[in-house]
């Protein structure tokens, strides 16, 4: 039998991550009202009537970035992020991966959005650093057995671009030969007959993901 009383307050937060110039960045919103006015926070909000959690996360992602068909996955449910929330309130968190050049940030003076390096964050509201730490750990793990990086890369890319994306997320350099061997053995990639020339270097082979929807090995 369900407990008496109304259901708990539910907020949905979406950690929106991208890679820019070899740096993992996250989209944050500057709060324009108390509590924690002036601090930065992960985009989020309450559910609307008859809205599912996944639908709320998709809506929030589209409101902030203008994109929908990207990697988006539920992360964790927190019950202790907001010190001012009523008892029983929860925050259901998601994380999403977007290409920086495909994003159109919402234009507004209040509650303004901005990109920040994950390794150089401003003052965060509502213990949001805990959410970001978990999102990075989960994403790093995802790279080992999924094609999650497809959301951060164009349709066709070089092996160097793929490796740089992995290194940006993991925060460390990877051995070139080992990386190439591992990702090609995963069957997540397709070798194309196309090449791309960069500067004076010889043309580099282009690859694509076998699927641009989430796949697990």
C-alpha positions in Angstrom: 0.0 0.0 0.0 1.5 3.4 -1.0 2.3 5.8 1.9 -0.2 8.6 2.8 0.3 12.1 1.5 1.2 13.7 -1.8 4.1 12.4 -4.0 7.5 14.0 -3.4 8.6 17.1 -5.3 10.6 16.0 -8.3 13.1 18.0 -10.3 14.9 16.9 -13.4 18.5 18.1 -14.0 20.5 17.6 -17.2 24.3 17.6 -17.2 25.1 18.8 -20.8 28.6 18.0 -21.8 30.7 18.9 -24.9 34.3 18.9 -26.0 35.9 22.1 -27.2 39.6 22.4 -28.3 40.5 19.3 -26.3 38.6 20.3 -23.2 35.6 18.8 -21.6 33.0 21.5 -20.8 29.6 21.6 -19.1 26.7 23.9 -19.7 25.7 25.8 -16.5 23.0 28.4 -15.7 23.6 31.4 -13.5 20.8 31.7 -10.9 18.9 35.0 -10.9 16.9 34.4 -7.7 17.4 33.1 -4.2 18.5 30.7 -2.9 22.2 30.8 -4.1 21.5 33.8 -6.3 24.5 34.5 -8.6 25.8 31.0 -8.3 25.9 28.6 -11.2 23.8 25.4 -11.5 23.1 22.5 -13.8 20.0 23.2 -16.0 16.8 21.7 -14.6 13.3 22.2 -13.5 10.1 20.6 -12.3 8.0 18.1 -14.2 5.0 19.4 -16.0 1.6 17.7 -15.8 1.6 14.1 -17.1 5.2 14.4 -18.2 7.6 11.4 -17.8 11.1 11.8 -16.5 12.7 11.1 -19.9 10.4 13.6 -21.6 11.3 16.3 -19.1 15.0 15.7 -19.7 14.6 15.8 -23.4 12.5 19.0 -23.1 15.1 20.7 -20.9 18.0 19.7 -23.2 16.1 21.2 -26.2 15.2 24.4 -24.4 18.9 25.0 -23.5 20.7 23.8 -26.6 18.2 23.5 -29.4 19.1 19.8 -30.0 17.2 16.6 -29.2 18.6 13.5 -31.1 21.8 13.1 -29.0 23.1 10.8 -26.3 20.9 11.3 -23.2 20.8 8.9 -20.3 19.6 8.9 -16.7 22.4 9.2 -14.2 21.2 9.0 -10.6 18.5 10.1 -8.2 19.6 12.4 -5.4 17.6 13.3 -2.3 20.0 15.6 -0.6 21.2 18.3 -3.1 18.9 21.1 -2.1 19.2 22.1 1.5 16.1 24.3 1.1 13.8 21.7 -0.4 10.9 20.1 1.5 11.3 16.6 3.0 11.0 13.9 0.3 12.0 16.1 -2.6 14.3 14.4 -5.1 16.4 15.4 -8.1 16.5 12.9 -11.0 19.7 13.6 -13.0 20.6 12.9 -16.6 23.6 13.5 -18.7 23.7 14.4 -22.4 26.5 14.8 -24.9 26.3 17.4 -27.7 28.6 18.8 -30.4 29.5 22.3 -29.6 29.1 23.6 -33.1 25.6 22.2 -33.3 24.3 23.9 -30.2 22.2 27.1 -30.1 22.2 28.4 -26.5 19.1 30.1 -25.2 19.4 33.9 -25.4 18.3 35.5 -22.1 19.7 38.1 -19.7 18.4 36.4 -16.6 19.2 32.8 -15.9 22.0 33.1 -18.5 23.7 30.0 -19.8 27.4 29.5 -20.2 30.0 26.8 -20.9 32.7 26.0 -18.3 35.7 23.7 -18.3 34.9 20.7 -16.0 38.3 21.2 -14.5 37.7 24.9 -13.7 34.2 25.3 -12.4 32.7 28.5 -10.8 30.9 28.4 -7.5 28.1 25.9 -7.9 24.6 25.9 -6.2 22.9 22.9 -4.6 26.0 20.7 -4.3 26.0 20.3 -8.0 29.7 19.4 -8.0 28.6 16.0 -6.8 26.4 15.5 -9.8 29.2 16.6 -12.2 31.7 14.3 -10.5 29.4 11.4 -11.0 28.6 12.3 -14.6 32.3 12.4 -15.6 32.9 9.0 -13.9 29.9 7.5 -15.6 30.9 8.9 -19.0 34.4 7.7 -18.7 33.1 4.2 -18.0 30.7 4.4 -20.9 33.5 4.9 -23.3 34.8 1.5 -22.5 31.7 -0.4 -23.8 29.4 1.9 -25.7 29.5 4.3 -28.7 28.5 7.3 -26.6 31.2 9.5 -28.2 29.1 9.6 -31.4 27.3 12.5 -30.0 30.5 14.6 -29.7 31.8 14.0 -33.3 30.7 14.8 -36.8 29.4 12.0 -39.0 32.9 11.5 -40.5 36.0 11.9 -38.4 39.7 10.9 -38.2 41.1 8.4 -35.7 43.0 11.4 -34.2 39.8 13.3 -33.6 38.3 10.3 -31.9 41.3 9.8 -29.7 41.4 13.5 -28.8 37.7 13.3 -27.7 38.4 10.3 -25.5 41.5 12.0 -24.0 39.4 15.2 -23.2 36.9 13.1 -21.3 39.4 10.9 -19.5 41.8 13.7 -18.7 44.9 11.9 -19.8 46.9 10.9 -22.9 46.3 7.5 -24.5 48.8 5.3 -26.4 48.0 5.8 -30.1 48.5 2.2 -31.2 46.7 0.7 -28.4 43.8 3.1 -28.8 43.5 2.4 -32.5 43.6 -1.4 -32.0 41.0 -1.3 -29.2 38.4 0.8 -30.9 38.7 -1.0 -34.2 38.3 -4.4 -32.5 35.1 -3.1 -30.8 33.1 -3.1 -34.1 31.6 0.3 -33.1 33.4 2.0 -36.1 33.2 1.7 -39.9 36.2 2.5 -42.0 35.2 4.6 -45.0 37.0 5.2 -48.3 37.1 8.9 -47.6 40.1 10.9 -46.5 40.7 14.4 -45.1 43.9 16.4 -45.6 45.2 18.6 -42.8 48.0 21.0 -43.5 51.1 19.4 -45.0 50.4 15.9 -43.5 49.2 13.1 -45.8 45.4 12.6 -46.0 44.0 10.8 -43.0 41.4 8.0 -43.3 37.9 9.0 -42.2 35.7 6.8 -40.0 32.1 6.8 -38.9 30.1 5.1 -36.2 28.3 2.0 -37.2 25.3 3.5 -35.4 24.5 7.0 -34.3 22.1 5.8 -31.6 23.3 4.3 -28.3 24.8 0.9 -28.6 26.4 -1.3 -26.0 29.0 -4.1 -26.7 
